[in-house]
C-alpha cells in the first residue's frame, strides 16, 4: 500500500469512527458503541486509555518493521497453540458463513510451508491488490486476506496460568 509507511500515528483519521472513551462512567454506552463498531465496520477509536503518544508511535514503528520482513522470516514465528505469534495471509477465517470452505489451522500452515519450499518467497509478497490477483489467490486459499501478529500479557511457562488457553510466553522477533 503506497504511502502507508509515511503516515504517522497522529495523522490517522478518526472522523466517522465510534470513539470508545475508557474514562466514561457510562459503561453501557461504551459497550454499545463497541458492539456497533465491531458489527458495522470493524473499526473504532479508543480515547483516554492512558497510553502515551510515544508508546503508540513505537508500536506503529515496530508493526511496520515486522510486517516489512520477508515472508520466510515471518513464517519462523508462526502462531503457536497459545495463539501467540505470526498469523499469515489466509490463516484465519473470521466469517465462515461467507467462505467457500474452512481450512484447519494445521492444513493452512502445511500449505503455506509447502508453497515456501517450492516457490520464490517474493512471489507471495506482492503489493498488487488488483481484483484479479486477489480473486485468483483467494480461490486457492479459503482464509481471510489479512495477516497479524498476536501477543498478550507475558506469562512464564512454569506459571500455573500458562496452562489456560491464550496464556503463556509471547513469541519474540
Secondary structure as UniProt FT lines:
FT   TURN            2..3
FT   HELIX           4..6
FT   HELIX           9..11
FT   TURN            15..16
FT   STRAND          18..21
FT   TURN            22..23
FT   HELIX           27..40
FT   STRAND          44..47
FT   HELIX           53..67
FT   HELIX           71..74
FT   HELIX           75..77
FT   TURN            81..82
FT   STRAND          85..87
FT   TURN            89..90
FT   HELIX           96..98
FT   HELIX           105..118
FT   HELIX           121..125
FT   HELIX           131..140
FT   STRAND          148..150
FT   TURN            157..158
FT   HELIX           160..163
FT   TURN            165..166
//
